[in-house]
Every structure is written in structure tokens, then in C-alpha cells.
Amino acid sequence: MKKWLSVILCLCLLACAPALAEDEDEVDGNSFLLKVWNQSGIEFSYLRFDFYLGEDYVGLICSCPNEGEDFYRVPYSAEDPEELEKLRIECSYGISDLSPEDAILQVMMGNPAEEHALLTLDFVPEAGQTYELNLVSDGENGWMLVPAETVTETLR
């Protein structure tokens, strides 16, 4: 029974989410990868990224760090690289008593955890690129994603 439930959940994930590149080496001419490090001071279970082409909702990716990683991996593949120019990404975080993996499964089943909007990404991603970003406080009860090297330079 558990195997069938796992298969059904995987199929739901594939139906709901944009096509995903599994690792950095698979970023091609139609995809990009965000690597997000949490330096905000917020403790959360997962990051949720909702993707829109204009006003049309195209899917979501929920992410928690993989074993041995400190960052949230957000891969996205487009059918046509030109659609990246219209892409809008809304980011939120979820807080749950469940393990991050179980909390994400609950989101995929339509039962999100306590979620809070963070921000809307305001850049046009380029196909084939990997973006390393840090989630940081803006000092005014808000958050922003900044390039990892910007934070490194600021901290020196």
C-alpha cells in the first residue's frame, strides 16, 4: 500500500511541478537552477516557489536541503527559453512540526503547512545558468534574495 501511495504522490508531483533538472550538471539551454542559502535568521521547514508565466500559474517547487547540503535547490525547466522572460517567481516559507520531507509531501497532497510569503523574485533568469543566492533580512522586517558573493563581500 505504501508503495502505491508513493507512486501516486510522485505522479502528483510531476503533474503539479514544472519539469525539474535533477542536478547542476543537467542545467541546459531551457533550464536554470537556484541555490538558496538561508542567512535570514528565520527557522522554517521548507521554501516554496510558485511559478507564473504572466498571470498563468505553471507550478511549484518545494525545497529543503538534501542530505549533506546547506542550501535549497530550485531547478526549473521551460519548454521554450523565451518564456523565461515572462517568468515570475513568488517565494514563501513553511513552518511545520513534521520533518521537512513530510511537510513537502503534505504540500503536494494539498495540505500546506503554516506558510508565509517572503518575496517575489524580480530578475529574469537566463537559461543554462546557476544562481547562488542568500536569503537575508532587509533590516525592515522583510527579506530579500541577494547573490551569494554580495553577502560575502558585505561581511568582510
N, CA, C and O atoms as a DFTB+ gen file, in Angstrom:
624 C
 N C O
     1  1       0.819      -1.194       0.000
     2  2       0.000       0.000       0.000
     3  2       0.863       1.257       0.000
     4  3       0.567       2.222      -0.704
     5  1       1.960       1.237       0.817
     6  2       2.844       2.400       0.884
     7  2       3.499       2.669      -0.462
     8  3       3.682       3.824      -0.848
     9  1       3.854       1.597      -1.182
    10  2       4.487       1.783      -2.495
    11  2       3.525       2.472      -3.450
    12  3       3.929       3.358      -4.203
    13  1       2.257       2.074      -3.428
    14  2       1.274       2.706      -4.321
    15  2       1.068       4.168      -3.947
    16  3       0.949       5.026      -4.822
    17  1       1.027       4.449      -2.655
    18  2       0.878       5.831      -2.220
    19  2       2.074       6.658      -2.681
    20  3       1.914       7.795      -3.127
    21  1       3.273       6.084      -2.574
    22  2       4.469       6.787      -3.036
    23  2       4.415       7.051      -4.533
    24  3       4.782       8.135      -4.987
    25  1       3.963       6.072      -5.300
    26  2       3.848       6.233      -6.746
    27  2       2.831       7.324      -7.076
    28  3       3.077       8.163      -7.943
    29  1       1.707       7.314      -6.397
    30  2       0.665       8.324      -6.642
    31  2       1.189       9.711      -6.291
    32  3       0.967      10.662      -7.041
    33  1       1.886       9.840      -5.156
    34  2       2.444      11.141      -4.771
    35  2       3.466      11.629      -5.781
    36  3       3.503      12.817      -6.104
    37  1       4.296      10.724      -6.281
    38  2       5.279      11.112      -7.291
    39  2       4.595      11.597      -8.567
    40  3       5.015      12.584      -9.170
    41  1       3.536      10.893      -8.972
    42  2       2.797      11.316     -10.160
    43  2       2.148      12.675      -9.954
    44  3       2.118      13.501     -10.866
    45  1       1.628      12.905      -8.747
    46  2       1.041      14.220      -8.443
    47  2       2.098      15.304      -8.517
    48  3       1.851      16.386      -9.049
    49  1       3.280      15.014      -7.981
    50  2       4.366      15.976      -8.018
    51  2       4.729      16.316      -9.463
    52  3       4.910      17.485      -9.802
    53  1       4.834      15.305     -10.301
    54  2       5.167      15.549     -11.697
    55  2       4.074      16.324     -12.417
    56  3       4.365      17.135     -13.296
    57  1       2.828      16.085     -12.056
    58  2       1.729      16.790     -12.699
    59  2       1.654      18.240     -12.247
    60  3       1.234      19.103     -13.018
    61  1       2.056      18.524     -11.006
    62  2       1.921      19.871     -10.442
    63  2       3.132      20.751     -10.697
    64  3       2.989      21.962     -10.865
    65  1       4.300      20.175     -10.729
    66  2       5.518      20.973     -10.780
    67  2       6.032      21.105     -12.206
    68  3       5.775      20.247     -13.050
    69  1       6.756      22.179     -12.467
    70  2       7.444      22.290     -13.751
    71  2       8.467      21.170     -13.862
    72  3       8.836      20.554     -12.861
    73  1       8.920      20.911     -15.069
    74  2       9.931      19.878     -15.250
    75  2      11.168      20.272     -14.459
    76  3      11.587      21.429     -14.475
    77  1      11.749      19.293     -13.765
    78  2      12.857      19.580     -12.866
    79  2      14.150      18.989     -13.408
    80  3      14.164      17.860     -13.899
    81  1      15.227      19.745     -13.320
    82  2      16.552      19.203     -13.594
    83  2      17.057      18.625     -12.281
    84  3      16.950      19.283     -11.246
    85  1      17.598      17.423     -12.293
    86  2      17.962      16.753     -11.054
    87  2      19.230      17.294     -10.420
    88  3      19.322      17.326      -9.193
    89  1      20.201      17.716     -11.196
    90  2      21.374      18.305     -10.572
    91  2      21.964      19.377     -11.465
    92  3      21.534      19.580     -12.600
    93  1      22.946      20.046     -10.928
    94  2      23.532      21.199     -11.586
    95  2      24.065      20.864     -12.978
    96  3      24.005      21.698     -13.881
    97  1      24.580      19.659     -13.155
    98  2      25.137      19.280     -14.445
    99  2      24.080      19.183     -15.533
   100  3      24.418      19.188     -16.716
   101  1      22.815      19.094     -15.162
   102  2      21.756      18.947     -16.141
   103  2      21.134      20.272     -16.552
   104  3      20.172      20.281     -17.320
   105  1      21.661      21.400     -16.057
   106  2      21.143      22.699     -16.451
   107  2      21.518      22.897     -17.907
   108  3      22.698      22.921     -18.256
   109  1      20.499      23.040     -18.763
   110  2      20.746      23.145     -20.196
   111  2      20.183      24.447     -20.739
   112  3      19.925      25.382     -19.982
   113  1      19.995      24.507     -22.034
   114  2      19.532      25.716     -22.698
   115  2      18.105      26.111     -22.391
   116  3      17.684      27.202     -22.777
   117  1      17.340      25.263     -21.709
   118  2      15.962      25.589     -21.361
   119  2      15.734      25.649     -19.860
   120  3      14.590      25.778     -19.422
   121  1      16.777      25.559     -19.068
   122  2      16.572      25.481     -17.625
   123  2      17.567      26.359     -16.876
   124  3      18.580      26.797     -17.421
   125  1      17.243      26.599     -15.607
   126  2      18.156      27.291     -14.714
   127  2      18.011      26.662     -13.334
   128  3      17.066      25.920     -13.072
   129  1      18.953      26.968     -12.465
   130  2      18.955      26.413     -11.115
   131  2      19.220      27.530     -10.123
   132  3      20.151      28.318     -10.288
   133  1      18.383      27.588      -9.085
   134  2      18.624      28.486      -7.961
   135  2      19.160      27.653      -6.810
   136  3      18.623      26.587      -6.509
   137  1      20.208      28.130      -6.170
   138  2      20.695      27.557      -4.920
   139  2      20.526      28.651      -3.883
   140  3      21.136      29.716      -3.989
   141  1      19.700      28.390      -2.884
   142  2      19.370      29.422      -1.901
   143  2      19.860      28.995      -0.524
   144  3      19.473      27.944      -0.015
   145  1      20.716      29.821       0.074
   146  2      21.184      29.607       1.433
   147  2      20.368      30.499       2.354
   148  3      20.124      31.662       2.033
   149  1      19.945      29.971       3.491
   150  2      19.160      30.734       4.451
   151  2      20.089      31.419       5.444
   152  3      20.663      30.773       6.321
   153  1      20.230      32.729       5.298
   154  2      21.003      33.523       6.247
   155  2      20.112      34.605       6.846
   156  3      20.587      35.671       7.238
   157  1      18.812      34.315       6.910
   158  2      17.819      35.303       7.331
   159  2      17.555      35.285       8.828
   160  3      17.027      36.253       9.374
   161  1      17.916      34.190       9.499
   162  2      17.559      34.046      10.897
   163  2      16.189      33.404      11.093
   164  3      15.801      33.122      12.226
   165  1      15.450      33.169      10.006
   166  2      14.144      32.510      10.080
   167  2      14.384      31.009      10.121
   168  3      15.173      30.485       9.335
   169  1      13.713      30.317      11.028
   170  2      13.784      28.860      11.054
   171  2      12.507      28.331      10.415
   172  3      11.410      28.573      10.917
   173  1      12.650      27.615       9.318
   174  2      11.483      27.095       8.619
   175  2      11.734      25.679       8.138
   176  3      12.867      25.199       8.151
   177  1      10.666      25.014       7.714
   178  2      10.764      23.623       7.271
   179  2      11.124      23.504       5.801
   180  3      11.859      22.595       5.414
   181  1      10.613      24.414       4.974
   182  2      10.859      24.360       3.539
   183  2      10.646      25.733       2.928
   184  3      10.000      26.603       3.512
   185  1      11.203      25.906       1.743
   186  2      10.916      27.070       0.918
   187  2       9.997      26.613      -0.211
   188  3      10.167      25.527      -0.765
   189  1       9.033      27.448      -0.538
   190  2       8.097      27.148      -1.621
   191  2       8.254      28.227      -2.691
   192  3       8.266      29.419      -2.387
   193  1       8.373      27.798      -3.932
   194  2       8.491      28.697      -5.063
   195  2       7.333      28.412      -6.012
   196  3       7.222      27.311      -6.551
   197  1       6.464      29.413      -6.216
   198  2       5.347      29.303      -7.161
   199  2       5.737      30.032      -8.437
   200  3       6.204      31.170      -8.398
   201  1       5.540      29.362      -9.570
   202  2       5.957      29.894     -10.864
   203  2       4.742      30.339     -11.673
   204  3       3.736      29.634     -11.750
   205  1       4.855      31.523     -12.275
   206  2       3.801      32.100     -13.104
   207  2       4.414      32.584     -14.409
   208  3       5.512      33.140     -14.427
   209  1       3.690      32.364     -15.499
   210  2       4.026      32.984     -16.775
   211  2       2.990      34.076     -16.974
   212  3       1.843      33.792     -17.320
   213  1       3.382      35.306     -16.762
   214  2       2.401      36.382     -16.719
   215  2       1.508      36.145     -15.521
   216  3       1.983      36.097     -14.386
   217  1       0.213      35.995     -15.767
   218  2      -0.735      35.698     -14.686
   219  2      -1.071      34.211     -14.592
   220  3      -1.779      33.798     -13.674
   221  1      -0.574      33.404     -15.525
   222  2      -0.882      31.974     -15.558
   223  2       0.033      31.197     -14.620
   224  3       1.257      31.267     -14.727
   225  1      -0.578      30.460     -13.704
   226  2       0.157      29.624     -12.762
   227  2       0.654      28.388     -13.499
   228  3      -0.123      27.711     -14.172
   229  1       1.972      28.087     -13.373
   230  2       2.514      26.923     -14.073
   231  2       3.029      25.833     -13.145
   232  3       3.365      24.745     -13.613
   233  1       3.101      26.093     -11.844
   234  2       3.506      25.034     -10.931
   235  2       4.300      25.547      -9.756
   236  3       4.492      26.750      -9.584
   237  1       4.758      24.600      -8.944
   238  2       5.505      24.963      -7.745
   239  2       6.636      23.994      -7.516
   240  3       6.638      22.867      -8.011
   241  1       7.599      24.466      -6.751
   242  2       8.671      23.615      -6.263
   243  2       8.820      23.914      -4.780
   244  3       8.973      25.069      -4.384
   245  1       8.776      22.872      -3.965
   246  2       9.067      22.991      -2.536
   247  2      10.432      22.368      -2.328
   248  3      10.745      21.330      -2.910
   249  1      11.244      23.002      -1.496
   250  2      12.607      22.530      -1.340
   251  2      13.051      22.577       0.115
   252  3      12.723      23.502       0.857
   253  1      13.803      21.560       0.499
   254  2      14.534      21.549       1.758
   255  2      15.927      21.030       1.401
   256  3      16.081      20.364       0.377
   257  1      16.931      21.311       2.206
   258  2      18.285      20.853       1.853
   259  2      18.360      19.336       1.741
   260  3      17.806      18.611       2.567
   261  1      19.051      18.869       0.709
   262  2      19.338      17.447       0.585
   263  2      20.382      17.075       1.627
   264  3      21.083      17.941       2.150
   265  1      20.481      15.801       1.923
   266  2      21.461      15.349       2.909
   267  2      22.857      15.799       2.497
   268  3      23.287      15.572       1.366
   269  1      23.553      16.435       3.424
   270  2      24.905      16.907       3.159
   271  2      24.969      18.281       2.517
   272  3      26.065      18.786       2.278
   273  1      23.826      18.908       2.227
   274  2      23.802      20.235       1.623
   275  2      23.244      21.252       2.610
   276  3      22.461      20.908       3.495
   277  1      23.645      22.483       2.453
   278  2      23.157      23.561       3.307
   279  2      22.226      24.501       2.562
   280  3      21.802      25.516       3.115
   281  1      21.900      24.178       1.314
   282  2      21.111      25.089       0.504
   283  2      19.840      24.427      -0.006
   284  3      19.702      23.203      -0.004
   285  1      18.922      25.272      -0.439
   286  2      17.651      24.839      -1.013
   287  2      17.827      24.851      -2.525
   288  3      18.183      25.880      -3.100
   289  1      17.581      23.726      -3.169
   290  2      17.782      23.571      -4.615
   291  2      16.451      23.809      -5.320
   292  3      15.441      23.183      -4.997
   293  1      16.467      24.728      -6.293
   294  2      15.245      25.060      -7.025
   295  2      15.545      25.019      -8.520
   296  3      15.918      26.040      -9.099
   297  1      15.387      23.850      -9.159
   298  2      15.606      23.754     -10.604
   299  2      14.311      24.046     -11.365
   300  3      13.223      23.712     -10.895
   301  1      14.427      24.660     -12.520
   302  2      13.250      24.958     -13.341
   303  2      13.618      24.769     -14.800
   304  3      14.658      25.251     -15.248
   305  1      12.774      24.072     -15.544
   306  2      12.964      23.900     -16.981
   307  2      11.757      24.444     -17.715
   308  3      10.613      24.193     -17.336
   309  1      12.027      25.190     -18.766
   310  2      10.972      25.774     -19.589
   311  2      10.893      25.013     -20.907
   312  3      11.894      24.474     -21.380
   313  1       9.708      24.970     -21.492
   314  2       9.576      24.354     -22.808
   315  2      10.284      25.198     -23.856
   316  3      10.878      24.668     -24.795
   317  1      10.219      26.508     -23.690
   318  2      10.824      27.441     -24.625
   319  2      11.634      28.451     -23.807
   320  3      11.077      29.071     -22.901
   321  1      12.923      28.638     -24.091
   322  2      13.734      29.557     -23.292
   323  2      13.183      30.987     -23.261
   324  3      13.451      31.728     -22.315
   325  1      12.427      31.377     -24.274
   326  2      11.865      32.728     -24.311
   327  2      10.809      32.943     -23.222
   328  3      10.553      34.081     -22.830
   329  1      10.194      31.857     -22.731
   330  2       9.190      32.030     -21.675
   331  2       9.820      32.463     -20.359
   332  3       9.117      32.931     -19.464
   333  1      11.144      32.313     -20.228
   334  2      11.809      32.763     -19.010
   335  2      11.690      34.277     -18.836
   336  3      11.737      34.781     -17.714
   337  1      11.535      35.004     -19.949
   338  2      11.381      36.458     -19.878
   339  2      10.068      36.851     -19.209
   340  3       9.966      37.943     -18.650
   341  1       9.068      35.980     -19.257
   342  2       7.752      36.261     -18.669
   343  2       7.594      35.638     -17.285
   344  3       6.563      35.818     -16.637
   345  1       8.603      34.912     -16.835
   346  2       8.502      34.141     -15.604
   347  2       8.505      35.040     -14.370
   348  3       9.337      35.937     -14.238
   349  1       7.563      34.780     -13.477
   350  2       7.508      35.442     -12.170
   351  2       7.563      34.343     -11.118
   352  3       6.871      33.332     -11.232
   353  1       8.387      34.543     -10.093
   354  2       8.567      33.523      -9.062
   355  2       8.211      34.134      -7.713
   356  3       8.835      35.103      -7.279
   357  1       7.207      33.565      -7.052
   358  2       6.825      34.008      -5.720
   359  2       7.356      33.006      -4.712
   360  3       7.171      31.798      -4.859
   361  1       8.016      33.522      -3.690
   362  2       8.670      32.675      -2.705
   363  2       7.979      32.819      -1.354
   364  3       7.623      33.923      -0.942
   365  1       7.796      31.702      -0.677
   366  2       7.258      31.708       0.683
   367  2       7.973      30.617       1.481
   368  3       8.685      29.783       0.922
   369  1       7.771      30.642       2.783
   370  2       8.355      29.590       3.602
   371  2       7.259      28.918       4.411
   372  3       6.237      29.528       4.726
   373  1       7.485      27.652       4.743
   374  2       6.527      26.874       5.516
   375  2       7.134      26.419       6.827
   376  3       8.298      26.024       6.894
   377  1       6.317      26.486       7.870
   378  2       6.713      26.030       9.191
   379  2       5.823      24.855       9.565
   380  3       4.598      24.946       9.483
   381  1       6.439      23.754       9.976
   382  2       5.686      22.550      10.295
   383  2       6.393      21.783      11.409
   384  3       7.609      21.876      11.577
   385  1       5.600      21.023      12.166
   386  2       6.166      20.128      13.171
   387  2       6.679      18.842      12.526
   388  3       7.406      18.076      13.158
   389  1       6.305      18.609      11.284
   390  2       6.751      17.413      10.568
   391  2       8.185      17.594      10.093
   392  3       8.707      18.709      10.074
   393  1       8.813      16.501       9.713
   394  2      10.126      16.615       9.091
   395  2       9.952      17.391       7.783
   396  3       8.860      17.380       7.214
   397  1      10.994      18.062       7.291
   398  2      10.848      18.824       6.051
   399  2      10.310      17.996       4.884
   400  3       9.465      18.471       4.125
   401  1      10.793      16.764       4.737
   402  2      10.338      15.919       3.635
   403  2       8.850      15.612       3.761
   404  3       8.121      15.640       2.769
   405  1       8.397      15.319       4.988
   406  2       6.974      15.023       5.199
   407  2       6.120      16.273       5.006
   408  3       5.008      16.191       4.484
   409  1       6.634      17.424       5.424
   410  2       5.901      18.680       5.222
   411  2       5.722      18.956       3.738
   412  3       4.659      19.409       3.313
   413  1       6.765      18.685       2.941
   414  2       6.666      18.889       1.491
   415  2       5.660      17.920       0.887
   416  3       4.890      18.305       0.007
   417  1       5.650      16.670       1.341
   418  2       4.652      15.717       0.844
   419  2       3.237      16.202       1.151
   420  3       2.331      16.028       0.336
   421  1       3.046      16.803       2.311
   422  2       1.728      17.346       2.659
   423  2       1.337      18.477       1.705
   424  3       0.177      18.574       1.304
   425  1       2.294      19.329       1.340
   426  2       2.018      20.397       0.368
   427  2       1.575      19.782      -0.955
   428  3       0.607      20.241      -1.563
   429  1       2.279      18.748      -1.399
   430  2       1.952      18.097      -2.677
   431  2       0.569      17.442      -2.634
   432  3      -0.071      17.267      -3.671
   433  1       0.116      17.083      -1.438
   434  2      -1.218      16.483      -1.302
   435  2      -2.288      17.550      -1.075
   436  3      -3.461      17.227      -0.888
   437  1      -1.878      18.841      -1.091
   438  2      -2.849      19.917      -0.948
   439  2      -3.061      20.381       0.479
   440  3      -4.010      21.115       0.753
   441  1      -2.189      19.964       1.400
   442  2      -2.298      20.350       2.808
   443  2      -1.053      21.122       3.236
   444  3      -0.228      20.591       3.980
   445  1      -0.906      22.359       2.782
   446  2       0.320      23.079       3.138
   447  2       0.416      23.349       4.632
   448  3      -0.589      23.396       5.342
   449  1       1.635      23.522       5.082
   450  2       1.892      23.885       6.480
   451  2       1.544      25.362       6.659
   452  3       0.986      25.988       5.758
   453  1       1.870      25.900       7.801
   454  2       1.717      27.335       8.022
   455  2       2.701      28.031       7.084
   456  3       3.913      27.905       7.254
   457  1       2.189      28.760       6.104
   458  2       3.054      29.382       5.106
   459  2       3.012      30.895       5.216
   460  3       1.982      31.487       5.538
   461  1       4.164      31.510       4.937
   462  2       4.302      32.958       4.997
   463  2       4.994      33.436       3.728
   464  3       6.037      32.904       3.348
   465  1       4.419      34.434       3.074
   466  2       5.028      34.987       1.868
   467  2       6.340      35.667       2.215
   468  3       6.444      36.358       3.229
   469  1       7.338      35.468       1.369
   470  2       8.627      36.121       1.548
   471  2       8.790      37.264       0.560
   472  3       8.918      38.424       0.952
   473  1       8.784      36.928      -0.727
   474  2       9.068      37.925      -1.749
   475  2       8.745      37.376      -3.123
   476  3       8.475      36.188      -3.295
   477  1       8.778      38.264      -4.086
   478  2       8.678      37.884      -5.488
   479  2      10.023      38.182      -6.123
   480  3      10.539      39.294      -6.005
   481  1      10.591      37.192      -6.795
   482  2      11.884      37.401      -7.444
   483  2      11.696      38.353      -8.617
   484  3      10.800      38.167      -9.441
   485  1      12.536      39.360      -8.688
   486  2      12.354      40.403      -9.696
   487  2      13.480      40.437     -10.716
   488  3      13.878      41.514     -11.160
   489  1      13.993      39.288     -11.091
   490  2      15.005      39.239     -12.134
   491  2      14.572      38.237     -13.195
   492  3      13.753      37.355     -12.939
   493  1      15.133      38.387     -14.383
   494  2      14.830      37.460     -15.468
   495  2      15.950      36.433     -15.509
   496  3      17.080      36.764     -15.867
   497  1      15.650      35.188     -15.146
   498  2      16.695      34.156     -15.168
   499  2      17.100      33.831     -16.604
   500  3      16.278      33.868     -17.519
   501  1      18.359      33.519     -16.780
   502  2      18.865      33.133     -18.090
   503  2      18.977      31.617     -18.152
   504  3      19.407      30.974     -17.195
   505  1      18.587      31.062     -19.281
   506  2      18.677      29.615     -19.476
   507  2      20.130      29.174     -19.376
   508  3      21.041      29.863     -19.835
   509  1      20.322      28.013     -18.767
   510  2      21.650      27.435     -18.651
   511  2      22.458      27.956     -17.470
   512  3      23.613      27.565     -17.303
   513  1      21.879      28.830     -16.647
   514  2      22.615      29.444     -15.554
   515  2      22.277      28.816     -14.199
   516  3      21.176      28.304     -13.995
   517  1      23.236      28.863     -13.288
   518  2      23.024      28.516     -11.890
   519  2      23.216      29.789     -11.085
   520  3      24.238      30.465     -11.205
   521  1      22.226      30.108     -10.263
   522  2      22.276      31.315      -9.438
   523  2      22.427      30.903      -7.988
   524  3      21.621      30.135      -7.463
   525  1      23.458      31.415      -7.346
   526  2      23.668      31.147      -5.930
   527  2      23.225      32.389      -5.169
   528  3      23.799      33.467      -5.321
   529  1      22.182      32.218      -4.338
   530  2      21.557      33.341      -3.650
   531  2      21.508      33.104      -2.147
   532  3      21.450      31.963      -1.687
   533  1      21.531      34.183      -1.398
   534  2      21.350      34.117       0.044
   535  2      20.053      34.811       0.400
   536  3      19.773      35.905      -0.090
   537  1      19.263      34.181       1.251
   538  2      18.068      34.798       1.809
   539  2      18.519      35.561       3.050
   540  3      18.992      34.959       4.015
   541  1      18.373      36.882       3.027
   542  2      18.829      37.726       4.129
   543  2      17.730      38.699       4.527
   544  3      16.812      38.962       3.749
   545  1      17.825      39.225       5.726
   546  2      16.894      40.244       6.203
   547  2      17.248      41.563       5.538
   548  3      18.422      41.854       5.312
   549  1      16.227      42.365       5.223
   550  2      16.487      43.683       4.653
   551  2      16.581      44.753       5.742
   552  3      16.734      45.937       5.441
   553  1      16.488      44.333       7.008
   554  2      16.597      45.257       8.126
   555  2      15.302      45.951       8.486
   556  3      15.267      46.731       9.438
   557  1      14.237      45.688       7.749
   558  2      12.946      46.342       7.985
   559  2      11.816      45.324       8.054
   560  3      10.741      45.560       7.504
   561  1      12.041      44.201       8.718
   562  2      11.056      43.115       8.836
   563  2      10.691      42.506       7.493
   564  3       9.591      41.975       7.339
   565  1      11.575      42.570       6.536
   566  2      11.381      41.962       5.228
   567  2      12.615      41.155       4.867
   568  3      13.599      41.144       5.607
   569  1      12.560      40.486       3.738
   570  2      13.664      39.643       3.300
   571  2      13.926      39.877       1.834
   572  3      13.068      40.365       1.098
   573  1      15.127      39.520       1.422
   574  2      15.483      39.616       0.016
   575  2      16.466      38.502      -0.321
   576  3      17.160      37.965       0.543
   577  1      16.497      38.181      -1.595
   578  2      17.481      37.234      -2.096
   579  2      18.562      38.045      -2.802
   580  3      18.273      38.840      -3.696
   581  1      19.794      37.836      -2.395
   582  2      20.911      38.564      -2.993
   583  2      21.949      37.551      -3.457
   584  3      22.044      36.457      -2.900
   585  1      22.725      37.912      -4.473
   586  2      23.768      36.991      -4.919
   587  2      24.720      36.642      -3.778
   588  3      25.066      37.507      -2.973
   589  1      25.138      35.398      -3.705
   590  2      25.972      34.915      -2.593
   591  2      27.247      35.744      -2.460
   592  3      27.674      36.024      -1.340
   593  1      27.863      36.142      -3.567
   594  2      29.105      36.903      -3.467
   595  2      28.868      38.300      -2.903
   596  3      29.784      38.884      -2.325
   597  1      27.656      38.854      -3.057
   598  2      27.342      40.167      -2.483
   599  2      27.392      40.094      -0.962
   600  3      27.949      40.979      -0.311
   601  1      26.813      39.046      -0.403
   602  2      26.812      38.896       1.056
   603  2      28.225      38.648       1.545
   604  3      28.618      39.198       2.574
   605  1      29.000      37.838       0.842
   606  2      30.367      37.557       1.226
   607  2      31.167      38.853       1.270
   608  3      31.923      39.083       2.214
   609  1      31.007      39.705       0.251
   610  2      31.731      40.958       0.220
   611  2      31.270      41.877       1.344
   612  3      32.092      42.573       1.940
   613  1      29.990      41.894       1.644
   614  2      29.453      42.750       2.695
   615  2      29.966      42.323       4.062
   616  3      30.194      43.171       4.925
   617  1      30.151      41.024       4.275
   618  2      30.567      40.526       5.574
   619  2      32.061      40.742       5.841
   620  3      32.488      40.620       6.989
   621  1      32.851      41.051       4.848
   622  2      34.299      41.238       5.033
   623  2      34.620      42.507       5.757
   624  3      35.792      42.805       5.989
